[in-house]
Amino acid sequence: MTSPVQLDDKDRRAVRNRLSRARGQLDAVIRQLEENRDCLDVLPQMIAASKAVDRATYAMVLSAIESCANEPGDHPDITELKKLFLSLA
């Protein structure tokens, strides 16, 4: 049986903060769309929200990889981690 991969408290807070930031940015995008704002005003917020989610995702993948590298014992199939990592590209 494989051991679960968990975020430590510091990483969990960092991921949560990034996702909260993304939620705020998405709320701003929705407001701007409802206000019929110019696309050039909306797009930077959309890009920022996308980057915030991407960075949260990278942090989780990195945590899984670090967990496998640093802790003895059974781990999730490395093929699954590779597939998740490559799906980010």
Summary of the structure (lengths in Angstrom):
residues: 89
radius of gyration: 17.0
end to end distance: 29.8
largest distance: 54.6
contacts: 211
relative contact order: 0.17
helix: 76%
strand: 0%
